[in-house]
Amino acid sequence: MATTHAHHSTAEPVIVDGIRTPFLRSNGAYAVFRPHDLGRHAIAGLLAKTNIDVKEIEQVVMGAVVHDVSTPNVAREAALGAGLSNRTPCFTTSMACISANVAATCIADAIRLGHISGGIAGGTDTSSDPPIRLSRNLRQALSRLQKAKGATDYWRELRHLSHKDLGPEIPASAEFSTGQTMGQGSERLARHFGVPRAQSDAFAARSHQLAAQAWEQGRFADEVMTLHIPPRFEPVAKDDGPRGDSTVEKLAALKPAFDKLFGIVTAGSSSFLTDGGSAVLIMAKDKAESLGYRPKAIFKDYVYRAGDPLDELLLGPAMTIPDLLARNKLKVS
């Protein structure tokens, strides 16, 4: 059921504050959590950090890519688990790497249109517990077996299955339409634009070093919450992906991960499978200020673009940034 507020749509959406869990490599400390757990911790952390009254949260939208079949609307389960009102509508978005961006722009649009004056956008994903299924042939056979009457019917169904059908079907982090992973997509782009291995390694080493440096300087202190992991409730307080000891020399020694013969992308220059959750409080500017908040940023504009899933898989930022700048009469400088 949708209800609209009477006020006109001149509200300016602002980012009030945000928080995230540490981001950990999959199958590490977060293996005990499911996606809604990481989302729940992020929302609860945001509520504690901003001290917002739950009455002010009129909508929750979360992005997710790896969906747990038992919590298809993971935003709703995360919101309920975090103690938000059960009267708060929630929905989940999915758009590859920018699912949580879609969540944020949905909240911003709802504020601009005057439908709500405050909401939470976020994202949650874990690859530690992927939704592993039975093979399609076995699923269909089991479905038909529900109508079986006796041993003959059972035998008739099961004798068509091969030993291959009895193995599990593990989801791949590949594009459905092309069967290619992000790593393979980045190799295609590197070839297309003539990116040399040395340049890739230098960029990767710099990224690792700067991330480690930022942690040392306390730049994430205000942004990343500490999570206590059951059963012993040991604290996890920082990302475990960046390797501060990365050097161009060390990275140069690694073998290509995706294109074994001619590739330039290695384990050291790739994003690893990651588990984590995040949440951001977005409000109408006047509402946020009336509650005593100092907004961090104004949500001015956004652009989404799509391209060829095979040859332009990772070109989203390059496609959208020029459009966004032109639309707002801005230059990169």
N, C-alpha and C positions, 0 to 999 in steps of 0.2 A: 504494500500500500504506500503510495507516495503522497506526501503533503507538502504544500509550498508555503513559504513564508510570504507575508504581504510586502515586505520591503523590496525596493527596486534593485535591479542588478547593476549597481555601481560599485559593489564591494571589491576591494583590491586584496587578492590573496597574498599572505605573507608566510614565510617560514619562521616559526617561533623558536623551535629548538628540535634537536634530534639526538638519537643515541643508537648505538649498535652493539651487538655482542662482539667479542673478538672473532675474527675469521680464522677458522682452523682447517687444515688439510683433512679431507674426508677419511673416515675410518680411524680417526684419532679419538680425542677425549669426548667429542660430541656423539660418538656412536650410540650412546645411551638415549639420545634425544630423537624425537620425530620432528617433522617440519613445524607442526603447530606449537611444539615446546619452545623452539628457538624464537618463533614469532611472539609467543606469549611472554617470554622473558624480555624481549625487546620492548613490547608495549608496556609491560609492568615497569621496566626501567625508565621509560619516557614519562609515565604517570608520576613516578617518584621524583624524577629530576625536575619536572615542570610544576609539580604540585597542583595540576589542573583538576578542577572538579569534574568528575565523570559525566555530569549533566551537560557539560559544554561539548562533549564529543558526539557529534550528530551522525557521523558515518566513519567506517573503517574500510580501507581498500588496501589489499596487499598483493604484491606480485610474487609469482612462484613459477618455476620451470619444471622441476621434478615433482610431479603430483603424487601424493599418497592417496590411493583409491578410497581409503576410509575417511579421509578429510578433504573432499574435493573443494569445498569452500573453506580453505585453511584460514582465511581472514576471520571468519566467524568463530572458529574454534579457538584461535589465538586470542581474540578479543574477550570471549567468555572466560577463558583460562586466566586472563590478566585481570579480571575483576571489573570489566566494563559492564554497563547496564545491558541486560538482555533485550532491551528495546532499541538498541543501536543497530541499524542495518549495516551489513558488511558484505562485501563481495571480493572475489579474487580475479586477478588479471594474469594473462600469460602472453608475453611477446619477446621470446628469447632473452637476450641479455638486458633488455630494458623494461622488463615486467614491472619493476618497482617504480620506474619513471612514469609508466602509464598510470600506476596507482596514484602517484603524486599529481599528475595533470588532471586526473578524474576529480580529485578533491578540489583542486584549484578551480576547475570549471564549475563545479557545484556551488562554490563560494561566489564566483563571478555572476552566476545566474540567479543568486539569491535563494537557492534551495536550502543551503546550510550556512552557518557562520563559523563552523570549526569541525575539523576531522583529523583522523590519523591516516597517513599513508606509510607503507612499509614494504618489506619483502622478507621472505624466508625460504631457504632451500637447504636440503641436506642430501648429499649423494652417498652417505654412509649406509642408508637403508633404502636402496632403490626398489620400486615396485616390481619385483621379479614375478613373472607369470608362468603358468604352464604353457606348453606349445599350443598353437591355435587348433591343430587337429585334435589334441587331447581335450582341450576346452569344449570343442563342439561335440565330441563323443560323450563326454561326461554330461553335457547338457541333454543329449538325447537319451542317455541312460536313465534319466529321472522317470521316463515313461516305460522303462523295461519291465516286462513281466516274466521273471524266471531266467534260468541259466542260459537258455538258447538265445534270448534277446541280448544278454550280456556278451556272449561269445560273438554274436554277429557284429556287434559294435567294435569290440576290442581287437578282433583279428585283423582289422584294416590298419591298425597302428604299427608303425615301424619303431625300432629302438630309438631312432632320432626324436620321435614325437614324445618320448618319455622324459627327455632332458628339459631343464628350465629355459625360459626365454628371458635373457637379461637385457634390460634396456640399454641402448648405446647412446652416447652423447652426440649423436649424428643428426643432421638434417633429414627429415623424412623424405623430402622430395628428391634429394640428391644422394643420400647415403654417405655424405661426407661430414667429417668432424670439423670443428673449428680449427684444429691444427692443420688439417689438410687444406682448409680454406685459406689459412694464412700463408701456406706454401704457394698456393696459386697466385695470391696477391704479390708475394715477394718476387716470384718469377716475372709476373706482369710488369711490375715497376722496377725490376732489376736491383733489388735490395741485396747487397753483398753480405755474406756471413759475418765479416768483421764488424760491419756497421750495426748489425742486429745484436751481436754479442756486447758491443760497447754500450748500446742503449739499455740492454737488459742488466748489465753490471751496474750502470748508473741508477737504474730503477731500484734494484735491491739495496744498494748503498744508501740512497736517499730515504727509502722507507725505514731502514734500520736507524738512520740518523734522526728521523722525525720521531721515532719512538723514544730514542735516548733524550731528545730535547723536550719530551713531554707534550708534543703537539697533539697527541691523540687522547691525552688525559681526560679532557672534558667530553670526549665524543664516544669513548669505548667503555662499556660497563664491565665489571668483574662478574663472572658467572661461577657458581659453586656446583661442581659436577657430582651427582650421586654415583655410587652409594656413600663415598667417604666425604663428599662435599669439599673436594679440593678446589682451590681457586684457580681460575684461568683468567688472566688479565690482559693478554696481548696476542696479536696475530702470530701464527707460527709459520707463515709462508715466506716472508722476506728473509733473505740470507745476507747479513751485513758483510760476511767475509767473501762475497762474490767478487771475482776479478775477471778482467777480460781473458787473462791467461787460463784461469780455471774453466771458464765457460767455453773457451776454444777447444778444450780437450774432450768435451762431451759429444756423443754421437747424435746425429739428427734423429728426432723422435718419430716423425711421421713419414717423411720421404727418405728412406734409408740411404739411397744412392746420391741424390742431388740436393737434398733438403738443407735448409739453414736453421730451421726451428728445432730447438733442443728442449730438454726438460728444464734447463736453466732460463730459457727465454719464453716459456709458456706459462699461462695461468693454470694452476693445478685445480683439480676438483675441490671445491670449497664448501664448507658448511657454515651457516651463519644466519642471523636475523637482524633487521633494522626497523626503526620506527621514527617518523617525523610528525611533529604537530604543525598543522597548517590552519591558519585562521584568517578571517576578514581583518584587515588592518585596524579598523576602528574598534572592533571587538577585542582584539589582542591588547591594544593600548588601554582600553577601558578596564581590562583585568590586571593592568600593571606590567605587562610584558614588553620587552624591547625587542622587536622583530630583528632577525639576522639578515633577512633578504626579502625583496618583493618579487613575486612571481609575475614576470612581465609577459612572456611569450614562449612558445615552443613550436617545434616542427618535427613531424615524423616523416620519414621517407622509406620506401622499400626499393629493393633492387634485385638483380638476378641472384638466386640463392646459390648458384655454383660459382660465378666469377666475381660477385660483389658482396660476398657473405659478410665481410667485416668492414665495409665502407660506410656504414651508417653515419658516423660523425663527419666524415669528409663530404657526404652528400647534404647533410642538414645544416652544418654551421654556416656555409656561404649564404644559404637561403634565409636563415634566421637573422644574420647580420644585415643582409640587403633589406629585409622586411622592416627592420628597425633602424634603418639608415645609420648603421654602425660599420666601422672598419675593424679588422683584427687588432690594430694598435689601440 
